[in-house]
């Protein structure tokens, strides 16, 4: 096998593999004109969908900060990766959660699209959705508070 397999050099393939591994992605696909490469991560036993990303539990703040996050008391659900927030599995579907909806630990509460991969985010908490801080299609940063569950 040569280093120029399918028009992508070995270094590009290695970088894509590192991205998949470091972000715990199921798969990444890159298209450049007529060239296409897919790098798959861990195999999902439940099907071909990417593995769900679990939101990290909120760490207690060491110093009080005045921000929008402070308005609603409860558990902050933070974005586990950088990407685009989606409240529903498709544009014409109902949102996973809405303000006032009761959720249980393990329920899918939103999706973050990162590098063309849809990553389901699961609730780490039981409770009621008190506030959703972003709108459908908004970009989110790593560790940004997306919603509050109380």
ZADO-891895 format. One record per residue: x, y, z negated of N, C-alpha, C, O, CB in turn. Coordinates in steps of 0.1 Angstrom, whole numbers, plus 5000, padded with zeros to 4 digits. Glycine has a CB too. Layout:
# ZADO-891895
XYZXYZXYZXYZXYZ/...
END
This chain:
# ZADO-891895
500849885000500050005000500950125000501850134992499050004988/500650225009501450345010500950445000499850434995501550395024/501750554998501350664990500350744996499650824989502550744986/500150735009499150815016497950725020497650715032499750885029/497250665010496150585012494850665014494550755006495950485001/494150655026492950725029493150875029492150945027491850685018/494350925031494551065032494751135019495051255019493351125039/494751065008494951124995496251074990496550944990493851094985/497151154985498451104980498251044966497251064959499451224979/499250964962499150884950499050984938498450944928500450794948/499751094938499651194927498251244925497851254914500651314930/497551264936496151314935495251204928494451224919495551344949/495451074932494750964926495050954912494150934904495050834934/496350964908496650964894496051074886495551054874498250964892/496051194891495351304884493851284882493351314872495651434892/493251224893491751194892491551094881490651104873491251154905/492450994881492250884870492450944856491750904847493350774873/493451034855493651104842492351184838491951184826494851194842/491751254847490551334845489451234840488751264830490051414857/489251124847488151034843488450974829487550974821488150914853/489650944827490050884814489950984802489250954792491450824814/490451104804490451204793489051264790488851304779491451324797/488151254800486851314798485851194796484651224795486451394810/486351074796485450954794484350954804483150934800484850954779/484650974816483650974827483450834833484350754832484051074838/482350814838482050684845482750674859483250574863480550664846/482650794866483150794880483350934884482751024879482250714889/484350954893484551084899484751064914485450974918485751164893/484151144922484251134937484651264942484151374939482951084943/485751264951486151384957486051374973486451264978487651414953/485451474979485351464994486051584999485951704995483851474998/486951565009487751665015487651645030488351565036489251675011/486651715037486451695051485951555053484851515048487651715059/486651475061486251335064486851235054486651115055486551295078/487651285045488351205035487451195022486851295018489751255031/487351075016486551055004487250954995487750855000485051015008/487350994982487850894973487050894960486651004955489350934969/486850774955486050764942487050684932487650594936484750684944/487050744920487850674909486850644898486150734893488950764904/486750514894485850474884486550454871487650404871485050344888/485850484860486350464847485850334841485850234848486050584837/485450344828484950224822483750174829482950254834484650254807/483550044830482349984836481249994826481349954814482649834840/480050034831478850044823478149914824477749874835477950164827/477949844813477249714813475749724815475149634821477549644800/475149834812473749854813473349894827472149894830473249964804/474249924836473849964850474950044856476050044851472550044850/474650114867475650184874475750334870476550404875475450174889/474850374861474850514856476050544847476550444841473550544849/476550664847477750694838477350674824476150694820478150834841/478350644816478150624802477650764795478150864799479350574794/476650754786476150874780477250944771478050864766474950854771/477251074771478251144762477451174750476351234750478751274770/478051144738477451174726477951304721479151334720477751064715/477051394717477351524712478051514698477651434690476151614710/479151584696479851574683479051644673478451754675481251634685/479051594660478351654649479051794647480251814648478351574637/478151884643478652024640479552024628479151964617477552124639/480652094628481552104617481052234609480652334615483052114621/481152224596480752344588481652464591482852444592480652314573/481052584593481852694595482652744583482052744572481052814600/483952774584484752814573484552964569484653004558486152784575/484153044579483953184577482653224583482353184595485153274582/481753294577480553334583480753424595481553514595479653404573/480053394606480053474618478653504622477753424621480853394629/478553624626477153674631477053644645477753704654476953824627/476153554649475953524663474553474665473853454655477053424668/474253444677472953384680472753254674471653214670472753374696/473853174672473853044666473353044652472752954647475252984667/473553154645473153164631471653194629471153174618473953284625/470953234640469453264638468653144633467953154623468953314651/468853034639468052914636468952824627470052794631467552834648/468452794615469252704606468952564610467852524614468852734591/470052484609469952344612471252294618472252354616468852314623/471152184624472352114630472652164644471752154653472251964630/473752224647474152274660474552154669475352074665475252374659/473952144681474352054690475252124700474852214707473151984698/476552074701477452144709477752074722477651944722478852164701/478152144732478452074745479751994743480752054739478652184756/479751864747480951784745481951804757483051764755480551644744/481451864768482351894779481952024786480852074783482251774789/482752064795482452184803481652144815481952034821483752264808/480552214818479752184830478552264831478552384826479352034829/477552204837476252274839475152204831475052084832475852284854/474352284824473352234815472052204824471652284832473052334804/471552084821470252054827469351994816469751904809470351954839/468152044815467152004805466351884809465751824800466252124802/466451844822465551734826466451644836467451694841464351784834/465951524838466751434847466651474861467551424869466251294845/465651544865465551594879464751724879464051754869464851494889/464851804890464251934890462751934888462152024882464552004902/462051824892460651814891460151734879458951714877460051754904/461051684870460751604859460551694846460951814846461851504856/459851644837459651714824461051714816461851624818458551644815/461251824809462451834801462551714791461551674786462651964794/463851674787463951574777463451624764462751544757465451544775/463651744760463151804748462751944750463152014759464251794736/461851994741461452134741461452184727461452094718459952154748/461452314725461352364711460152304704459052314709461352524711/460352254692459252194684459152044686458351984678457952254689/459851984695459751844697460651774687461751814684460251804711/460151664681460851574672461751484680461351414689459851494663/463051474676464051384682464651294671464651324659465151464689/465051184676465751084667467151074672467451094684465050944667/468051034663469451004666469450904678468850794677470250954654/470250934688470350844700469450884711469650834722470050714695/468450974709467651014720468451104730469251184726466351094715/468151094743468751184753468151314751466851324751468651124767/468951424750468351554747468651654759467951754760468851614734/469751624767469951704779471051644787471651534783470351854775/471351704798472451644807473451764810473051874811471851594821/474651724810475651824815476351764827476851654827476751854804/476251834838476851794851478251844851478551964849476051844863/479251754852480651794853481251724864481351604864481351774839/481851794874482451734886481551634893482051524896483751664881/480351674895479351594902478851464895478251384901479851554916/479251454882478751344874477751394864478051494856480051274867/476651334863475651364853475851294840475851164840474151334859/476151364829476451304817475351334807475051444803477751364811/474651224803473551234793474151264779475151204775472651104793/473551364772474051394759472951344749471751374751474251544757/473451264739472551204730472551274717473551334713472951054727/471351284710471351354697472051274686472051154686469851364693/472751354678473451294667472651304654472951264643474851364664/471451374656470651404644469151364646468651354657470651554641/468451334635467051324635466551464631467151534623466551214625/465451504637464851634633463951694644463551624653465951734630/463751824643462851894652463751994660464552064653461651964645/463552004673464352104681463852244677462652284679464152084696/464752324671464352454666464652564677463952664678465152494653/465752544684466052654694466952584705467752504702466852774688/466752624717467552594728468252714733467552814737466752524740/469552714733470352844734470652874749471052984752471652824727/470452774758470852804772469652764781468752694777472052714776/469652814793468652784803469052684813470252654815468152914810/468152614819468452514829469352574840469052684845467152464836/470452504843471352554853472452644848473352674856470652614864/472452674835473452764830474752684828474752564825473052824816/475952754830477252684827477452684812477052774805478352764834/478052574807478352564793479852534791480452464800477452464786/480352584781481752554777481852444767480852424760482452684772/483052384766483252284756483052344742483452454739484652224757/482252274734482052314720481052434719480952494708483352344713/480452474729479452584729478152524723477752414727479152644743/477452594714476152554709475152554719474952664725475752634696/474452444722473452434732472052434726471152504732473652304740/471952374715470652374708470852354693471852314689469652274714/469752384686469752364671468652264668467452284672469552494663/468952164660467952064655467952074640468952054634468351914660/466752084635466652104620465751994614465551994602466152234616/
END
